[in-house]
Amino acid sequence: MKRLWLTGYRAYELNVYQKNDPKLTIIKYSLKKALTAYLEDGLTWVITGAQLGTEQWGVEVALDLKKTYPELKVAIMLPFQNFGQQWNENNQAQLSQILSQADFVGYVSKQGYQNPSQLKNYQTFMGQHTDGALMLYDPESPGKASYDYQYITERLADHDYPLQLIDFYQLQDEAENYQEEQAGDF
């Protein structure tokens, strides 16, 4: 797998609002472990959107991994022009920062938001331009990412398109692994 679609829950769906939230430490730890495994198998592109939450956290993790894996590239594909313009000033600044650090930024639609078909076109684009997906998502706790999950499991299931989920059970396991690692440092 060379090109990985990374997506998942929005920050508010996980009640993560601060950069120092302990949940975010475990989420990033889990994303880093998963991405590292893909990198060891030849991953060259992490392709994601810029939604607040998993997608932006994934970009931060991937950018950090570039220190060890300089061949890794990060692409941010936005579903339409003016994406994020309705966000508050702090979130817009955060968006601007990750866009400036990406290796590639593009728009699936060159127009501003007009209707939900642009979001479906975005899913189609991502499915056609990636080799598999990594989602921070638990089907037992639906959220906005359920649309991507449904698209991947229904539309791409017969296209040899692997999907790896990091669900709440795995996050709990990773939290325990993280605590053990931290305890071993003393």
NORJOCOR-V596488 format. One record per pair of residues at least 24 apart in sequence whose ideal C-beta (glycine too) atoms are under 10 Angstrom apart, sorted by the first residue. I is the first residue (numbers start at 1). GAP is how many residues later the second one is. D is the distance in whole Angstrom. If there is no record, write none. Layout:
I:GAP:D + I:GAP:D
//
This chain:
1:37:6 + 1:40:7 + 1:41:7 + 1:42:6 + 1:43:9 + 1:44:10 + 1:129:8 + 1:130:4 + 1:131:5 + 1:132:10 + 1:133:10 + 1:160:10 + 1:161:7 + 1:163:10 + 2:36:10 + 2:39:10 + 2:40:6 + 2:41:7 + 2:42:5 + 2:43:6 + 2:128:9 + 2:129:6 + 2:130:10 + 3:40:8 + 3:41:7 + 3:42:4 + 3:43:8 + 3:44:6 + 3:70:9 + 3:72:8 + 3:123:10 + 3:126:7 + 3:127:5 + 3:128:5 + 3:129:8 + 4:30:9 + 4:31:8 + 4:34:6 + 4:35:10 + 4:39:6 + 4:40:9 + 4:41:7 + 4:42:6 + 4:43:7 + 4:44:9 + 4:54:9 + 4:58:9 + 4:126:6 + 4:127:7 + 4:128:6 + 4:129:7 + 4:130:6 + 4:158:10 + 4:160:9 + 5:40:10 + 5:41:9 + 5:42:6 + 5:43:7 + 5:44:9 + 5:50:10 + 5:72:9 + 5:118:9 + 5:120:10 + 5:121:5 + 5:122:7 + 5:124:8 + 5:125:4 + 5:126:9 + 5:127:7 + 5:128:4 + 5:129:7 + 5:130:8 + 5:143:8 + 5:147:8 + 5:151:10 + 5:156:9 + 5:158:9 + 6:25:8 + 6:28:9 + 6:29:8 + 6:32:10 + 6:40:5 + 6:41:7 + 6:42:4 + 6:43:9 + 6:48:7 + 6:49:7 + 6:51:9 + 6:52:4 + 6:53:8 + 6:55:9 + 6:56:8 + 6:68:9 + 6:120:10 + 6:124:9 + 6:127:7 + 6:128:5 + 6:129:8 + 6:130:8 + 7:40:10 + 7:41:6 + 7:42:7 + 7:44:8 + 7:46:9 + 7:47:6 + 7:48:6 + 7:51:8 + 7:116:10 + 7:119:8 + 7:126:7 + 7:127:8 + 7:128:6 + 7:129:8 + 7:130:8 + 7:137:10 + 7:138:6 + 7:140:10 + 7:141:5 + 7:142:9 + 7:145:9 + 8:40:9 + 8:43:9 + 8:45:7 + 8:46:3 + 8:47:7 + 8:49:9 + 8:50:8 + 8:125:10 + 8:126:8 + 8:127:5 + 8:128:3 + 8:129:5 + 8:130:9 + 8:135:8 + 8:136:9 + 8:137:5 + 8:140:8 + 8:141:9 + 8:157:9 + 8:158:7 + 9:42:9 + 9:44:5 + 9:45:5 + 9:46:10 + 9:48:10 + 9:126:9 + 9:127:6 + 9:128:6 + 9:129:8 + 9:132:9 + 9:133:10 + 9:134:5 + 9:135:8 + 9:136:6 + 9:137:10 + 9:157:10 + 10:41:6 + 10:42:6 + 10:43:4 + 10:44:7 + 10:45:9 + 10:46:10 + 10:133:7 + 10:134:5 + 10:135:8 + 11:40:8 + 11:41:5 + 11:42:4 + 11:43:8 + 11:44:10 + 11:45:8 + 11:46:8 + 11:80:9 + 12:40:8 + 12:41:7 + 12:131:9 + 12:132:9 + 13:40:7 + 13:41:9 + 13:124:10 + 13:128:8 + 13:129:9 + 13:130:4 + 13:131:7 + 13:132:8 + 14:39:7 + 14:40:8 + 14:43:10 + 14:122:8 + 14:127:10 + 14:129:8 + 14:154:10 + 14:157:10 + 16:36:9 + 16:37:7 + 16:38:10 + 16:41:9 + 17:35:10 + 19:38:10 + 19:41:10 + 19:75:10 + 22:153:9 + 22:156:10 + 23:148:8 + 23:152:9 + 24:29:10 + 24:33:7 + 24:36:10 + 25:150:9 + 25:153:7 + 25:157:10 + 26:145:6 + 26:146:9 + 26:147:10 + 26:148:6 + 26:149:5 + 26:150:10 + 26:151:9 + 26:152:6 + 26:153:9 + 27:26:9 + 27:27:7 + 27:30:6 + 27:31:9 + 27:34:9 + 27:109:6 + 27:139:8 + 27:144:7 + 27:147:9 + 27:148:10 + 28:29:6 + 28:30:9 + 28:32:7 + 28:33:5 + 28:36:9 + 28:150:10 + 29:32:9 + 29:142:9 + 29:145:6 + 29:146:8 + 29:148:8 + 29:149:5 + 29:152:9 + 30:31:9 + 30:106:7 + 30:136:5 + 30:140:7 + 30:141:6 + 30:143:9 + 30:144:4 + 30:145:9 + 30:147:9 + 30:148:9 + 31:26:7 + 31:27:6 + 31:29:9 + 31:30:5 + 31:31:8 + 31:34:9 + 31:103:8 + 31:105:7 + 31:135:7 + 31:143:10 + 32:26:10 + 32:28:10 + 32:29:5 + 32:30:9 + 32:32:7 + 32:33:7 + 32:142:10 + 33:28:10 + 33:133:9 + 33:137:10 + 33:141:7 + 33:144:8 + 33:145:10 + 34:24:10 + 34:27:9 + 34:100:6 + 34:102:9 + 34:130:6 + 34:131:10 + 34:132:6 + 34:136:9 + 34:140:10 + 35:26:6 + 35:27:6 + 35:29:10 + 35:30:6 + 35:34:9 + 35:37:8 + 35:99:7 + 36:25:9 + 36:29:7 + 36:32:8 + 36:33:8 + 37:97:10 + 37:127:9 + 38:27:10 + 38:31:10 + 38:34:10 + 38:93:10 + 38:94:9 + 38:96:7 + 38:126:9 + 39:26:7 + 39:27:10 + 39:29:8 + 39:30:5 + 39:32:8 + 39:33:6 + 40:29:9 + 42:29:9 + 43:26:8 + 43:28:9 + 43:29:7 + 43:30:10 + 43:88:9 + 43:89:9 + 43:91:10 + 44:25:9 + 44:27:6 + 44:28:7 + 44:29:6 + 45:26:10 + 45:27:8 + 45:28:5 + 45:29:8 + 45:30:6 + 45:58:8 + 45:59:8 + 45:84:9 + 45:85:8 + 45:86:9 + 46:26:7 + 46:27:8 + 46:28:5 + 46:29:7 + 46:30:9 + 46:56:10 + 46:57:10 + 46:84:9 + 46:88:9 + 47:26:9 + 47:27:8 + 47:28:4 + 47:29:8 + 47:30:6 + 47:55:10 + 47:57:9 + 47:59:10 + 47:78:10 + 47:79:7 + 47:82:7 + 47:83:6 + 47:84:10 + 47:86:10 + 48:26:8 + 48:27:8 + 48:28:6 + 48:29:7 + 48:50:10 + 48:54:9 + 48:78:9 + 48:82:10 + 48:85:10 + 48:86:9 + 49:27:7 + 49:28:6 + 49:29:6 + 49:30:7 + 49:34:8 + 49:59:9 + 49:73:7 + 49:77:8 + 49:99:9 + 50:26:5 + 50:27:9 + 50:28:6 + 50:29:9 + 50:33:7 + 50:34:7 + 50:44:9 + 50:45:6 + 50:46:10 + 50:48:6 + 50:49:7 + 50:52:9 + 50:55:9 + 51:27:10 + 51:28:10 + 51:32:9 + 51:33:9 + 51:44:10 + 51:93:8 + 51:94:9 + 52:32:8 + 52:35:7 + 52:39:6 + 52:42:8 + 52:43:8 + 53:83:8 + 53:90:9 + 53:91:9 + 53:92:9 + 54:80:9 + 54:81:8 + 54:82:4 + 54:83:8 + 54:89:10 + 54:91:7 + 54:112:9 + 55:43:9 + 55:81:9 + 55:90:10 + 56:35:9 + 56:38:7 + 56:39:8 + 56:41:9 + 56:42:6 + 57:41:10 + 57:79:8 + 58:40:10 + 58:76:8 + 58:78:8 + 59:38:10 + 59:39:5 + 59:40:9 + 59:42:7 + 59:43:7 + 60:34:10 + 60:37:10 + 60:38:7 + 60:41:9 + 62:39:10 + 62:40:9 + 62:41:10 + 63:35:8 + 63:38:6 + 63:39:8 + 63:40:10 + 66:35:9 + 66:37:9 + 72:31:9 + 73:29:9 + 73:30:4 + 73:31:7 + 74:24:9 + 74:27:7 + 74:28:5 + 74:29:5 + 74:30:8 + 74:31:9 + 75:27:6 + 75:28:6 + 75:29:4 + 75:30:7 + 75:31:7 + 75:54:9 + 75:55:10 + 76:25:9 + 76:26:5 + 76:27:9 + 76:28:7 + 76:29:5 + 76:30:8 + 76:31:10 + 77:25:10 + 77:27:8 + 77:28:8 + 77:29:5 + 77:30:7 + 77:31:6 + 77:45:7 + 77:48:7 + 77:49:7 + 77:52:8 + 77:53:10 + 78:27:7 + 78:28:7 + 78:29:5 + 78:30:7 + 78:31:9 + 78:44:8 + 79:28:8 + 79:29:5 + 79:30:6 + 79:34:8 + 79:39:6 + 79:40:6 + 79:41:9 + 79:42:8 + 79:43:4 + 79:44:9 + 79:46:9 + 79:47:9 + 80:27:6 + 80:28:7 + 80:29:4 + 80:30:8 + 80:31:6 + 80:32:6 + 80:33:5 + 80:34:8 + 80:35:10 + 80:38:5 + 80:39:8 + 80:41:9 + 80:42:8 + 81:26:6 + 81:27:10 + 81:28:7 + 81:29:6 + 81:30:6 + 81:31:5 + 81:32:8 + 81:37:10 + 82:25:9 + 82:29:9 + 82:30:4 + 82:31:7 + 83:24:8 + 83:25:10 + 83:26:10 + 83:29:9 + 83:30:8 + 83:39:10 + 85:27:8 + 85:28:9 + 86:27:9 + 116:31:10 + 119:28:7 + 119:29:10 + 120:27:9 + 120:31:8 + 122:25:10 + 122:26:9 + 122:29:10 + 123:24:7 + 123:25:6 + 123:27:9 + 123:28:5 + 123:29:8 + 123:32:8 + 123:33:10 + 124:27:8 + 124:31:8 + 124:32:10 + 126:25:9 + 126:26:9 + 126:30:10 + 127:24:7 + 127:25:7 + 127:28:7 + 127:29:5 + 127:32:8 + 127:34:7 + 128:28:9 + 128:31:10 + 130:26:10 + 130:31:8 + 131:29:9 + 131:30:8 + 131:31:8 + 132:24:9 + 132:28:9 + 132:29:6 + 132:30:4 + 132:31:7 + 132:32:7 + 133:28:7 + 133:29:8 + 133:30:5 + 133:31:7 + 133:32:9 + 134:28:9 + 134:29:8 + 134:30:5 + 134:31:8 + 134:32:7 + 135:28:7 + 135:29:7 + 135:30:5 + 135:31:7 + 135:32:9 + 136:29:8 + 136:30:5 + 136:31:8 + 136:32:10 + 136:34:9 + 136:35:8 + 137:26:9 + 137:28:6 + 137:29:7 + 137:30:7 + 137:31:9 + 138:27:7 + 138:28:8 + 138:29:4 + 138:30:5 + 138:31:8 + 138:32:9 + 138:33:8 + 139:26:8 + 139:28:7 + 140:27:7 + 140:28:8 + 140:29:9 + 141:26:8 + 141:27:7
//
